[in-house]
């Protein structure tokens, strides 16, 4: 990390990590690094090229010939480029969401992605969110947070997010998918979701976005 500052936010799907990370980065005037978007981009490429998602060897070969770049900021909006093509919208589809775990669970693929992420962290001050950014990617981060919320709240947030994008949502199906995603996140062998020993736990269930950021700022200023 050198002289740069890295703030990590881990937690389950729907806890508000992305929104909070963007708001915190904006408040600190740091860059925002969305690791999930990087995994989604590689998933999108694998689906486009009909790569065998069960084959780690094939996924590693794909990752080694892929460039993923994040551009912009929290004000102008973060853009995700896959091999120089803007895929910011395409990576948010249900199909990509439901297949990203294949990429995330492959240890050798994660190693490649982690190196990409660490390289970014040596160049600028960042707020980064994901599943294992405080435990694996940036174990020496300046500040670490674990953001959580109860299951029902996380499900309702995800439903609202999709409905605001004009998508039809089957609530029970989405809850089943979220439960399945939790199970995969917590039990995968490579970089499972867990709280870093030195992370501050924040329950976002009763808090607004600004409320969560205010809470985090107390620790960052004291750190």
Buried (B, 14 or more C-beta within 10 A) or exposed (E): BEEBBBBBBBBBBBBBBBBBBBBBBBBBEBBBBBBBBBBBBBBBBBBEEEBEBEBBEBBBEBBEEBEBBBEBBBEEEBBBBBEEEEBBEBBBBEEBBEBBBBBBBBEEBBBBBBEBBEEBBEEEBBBBBBBBBBBBBBEEBBBBBBBBBBBEBBBBBBBEBBEEEEEEBEEEEBBEBBEEBBEBBEEBEBBBBBBBEEBBEBBBBEBEBEEBBEBBEEBBEEE
